[in-house]
Amino acid sequence: MITTELKKRVITVLQERRALFSGSDAKFAVFLGINTAQYSRIKNGETERVLSDAVWISLARQCNVQVGNSLLWNTAKTPVFEFITSQLAFCQQKSASRLLCDIADIGKTHTAKHYATSNKNAVYVDCSQYKSKQRLVKHIAKEFGVGYTGKYLDVYADLVFYLRQLDNPLIILDEAGDLDYGAFLELKALWNATEGFCGWYMMGADGLRKKIDTRIEYRKVGYTEIFSRYGNRYQKASPDGNEDLKQFKMIQSGLIIRANFPADVDVNKTIAQADFTLRNLKEVRKKISA
């Protein structure tokens, strides 16, 4: 059952998101996946008989509002957070493009989502959910409040037109290694069409790097051009070398634990007595949840 209290929390977060959204209320309603009349009503504080419980849950998910007893993270300014945030800010301000390939479970996705929900005209895309070119482009259009249900060519053209009008838009492509070949080629076309008007940030783990390197080696059409457009190099937040990497992960884990443990907990003692290896942030989350 979706409570009135939860609906009010969703509305509060929506008001914060609306302040970071450049388009009209109608475009914001498109982004939310509801109609303009429904958005107008919840904007005015109405909670009953406006949306179904399923839609409220969808809005809560989009706004990262806690449903049930799931744990909410406090964001820690880890080395990864600082590195990726500075790169995202640069790409957005300069309409530049960068390509990050780094090990898994170091906070890449959390940082990207945090940036997208904290900065105007920044959109986060989980490419593993939108692998084909049509699904990818239509999802990006929806995130910017552009109509996305019509003919694909019209959606594409409208998206390009809108991105060229916006003030410093940024598109963050996470899990980019999951994209179909056609989607990669369409990203090249989108980059070309919005050059100088839109920032791009592509992210993935080591699999993305291997995919790009292999396709370039075998001269697969489009991959050399994509690599060139994203800076001709792989960005990386974590250090090389086993000992340096171990120390890096310990620092990251300590900062996250400090940000999420209750104030009365002796964090240093907890870390010293930890019976887990801190190999990745999933283990840190389990420790915090214990």
Buried (B, 14 or more C-beta within 10 A) or exposed (E): EBEEEBBEBBBEBBEEBBEEBBBEBEBBBBBBEBEBEBBBBBBEEBBEEBBEEEBBBBBBEBBEBEBEEEEEBEBBEBBBBEBBBEBBBEBBEEBBBBBBBBBEBBBBBBBBBBBBBEBBBBBBBBBEEBBBBBBBBBBBBBBBBBBBEEEEEEBBEBBBEBBBEBEBBBBBBBBBBBBBBBBBBBBBBBBEBBEEBBBBBBBBBEBBBEBBBEBBEEEBEBBBBBBEBBBEEBBEBBBEEEEEBBEBBEEBBBBBBBBBBEEEEEBEEBBEEBEEEBEBBEBBBEBBEE
